[in-house]
Amino acid sequence: MRESTLIAFLTDLGLWPAKRSGDNHFGIRCLYPHKHVKGMDIKPSAGVSFDDGISWFSCFACGTKRPMVAAVYENGTQGWSLISI
């Protein structure tokens, strides 16, 4: 998804503002906090890509990697308070 679309998407999810990480990534908290040792991602360790194709979610701490839309769908609305910055 394009950068402007991803920003709107992250804003709707309560995950914005996010820090830019590289040329085409934003750093965010992990969408799968239950996979982390403490049950939450204390220091944002995930990233989401943007370009003209599919945006990918990747967490460097727990190793989860999925298309961003699939990651949001899998999580539903549970746990967003642990994810939001």
WOPELIN-V924576 format. One record per residue. RES is the residue in three letters. OMEGA is omega in degrees with one decimal (* if undefined). BURIAL is + if it has 24 or more other C-alpha atoms within 12 Angstrom, else -. Layout:
BEGIN
res=RES omega=OMEGA burial=BURIAL
res=RES omega=OMEGA burial=BURIAL
END
This chain:
BEGIN
res=MET omega=-178.4 burial=+
res=ARG omega=-175.9 burial=-
res=GLU omega=-177.9 burial=-
res=SER omega=178.0 burial=-
res=THR omega=179.0 burial=-
res=LEU omega=177.6 burial=+
res=ILE omega=178.2 burial=+
res=ALA omega=180.0 burial=-
res=PHE omega=178.9 burial=-
res=LEU omega=177.5 burial=+
res=THR omega=178.8 burial=-
res=ASP omega=-179.7 burial=-
res=LEU omega=-177.3 burial=+
res=GLY omega=-178.3 burial=-
res=LEU omega=179.5 burial=+
res=TRP omega=12.7 burial=-
res=PRO omega=175.7 burial=-
res=ALA omega=179.5 burial=+
res=LYS omega=174.6 burial=-
res=ARG omega=-179.9 burial=-
res=SER omega=-176.9 burial=-
res=GLY omega=-175.7 burial=-
res=ASP omega=-175.4 burial=-
res=ASN omega=178.5 burial=-
res=HIS omega=168.5 burial=+
res=PHE omega=175.1 burial=+
res=GLY omega=179.2 burial=+
res=ILE omega=173.2 burial=+
res=ARG omega=-178.1 burial=+
res=CYS omega=177.1 burial=+
res=LEU omega=-179.5 burial=+
res=TYR omega=-175.2 burial=+
res=PRO omega=179.9 burial=+
res=HIS omega=178.3 burial=-
res=LYS omega=-179.2 burial=-
res=HIS omega=-175.5 burial=+
res=VAL omega=-177.9 burial=-
res=LYS omega=179.2 burial=-
res=GLY omega=176.8 burial=-
res=MET omega=177.7 burial=+
res=ASP omega=-174.5 burial=+
res=ILE omega=179.5 burial=-
res=LYS omega=-175.7 burial=-
res=PRO omega=-176.4 burial=+
res=SER omega=-178.1 burial=+
res=ALA omega=177.1 burial=+
res=GLY omega=174.9 burial=+
res=VAL omega=-175.9 burial=+
res=SER omega=172.3 burial=+
res=PHE omega=174.0 burial=+
res=ASP omega=-179.6 burial=-
res=ASP omega=-179.2 burial=-
res=GLY omega=-179.6 burial=-
res=ILE omega=174.1 burial=-
res=SER omega=-179.3 burial=+
res=TRP omega=173.5 burial=+
res=PHE omega=176.3 burial=+
res=SER omega=174.3 burial=+
res=CYS omega=-177.9 burial=+
res=PHE omega=-179.9 burial=-
res=ALA omega=-176.8 burial=+
res=CYS omega=175.5 burial=+
res=GLY omega=-179.9 burial=-
res=THR omega=176.7 burial=+
res=LYS omega=-178.3 burial=+
res=ARG omega=167.9 burial=+
res=PRO omega=-175.4 burial=-
res=MET omega=-178.4 burial=+
res=VAL omega=178.0 burial=-
res=ALA omega=179.2 burial=-
res=ALA omega=179.2 burial=-
res=VAL omega=179.3 burial=+
res=TYR omega=-180.0 burial=-
res=GLU omega=-177.5 burial=-
res=ASN omega=-175.8 burial=-
res=GLY omega=179.2 burial=-
res=THR omega=-178.7 burial=-
res=GLN omega=172.8 burial=-
res=GLY omega=-177.7 burial=-
res=TRP omega=179.3 burial=+
res=SER omega=177.4 burial=-
res=LEU omega=-174.3 burial=+
res=ILE omega=-174.6 burial=+
res=SER omega=-179.2 burial=+
res=ILE omega=* burial=+
END
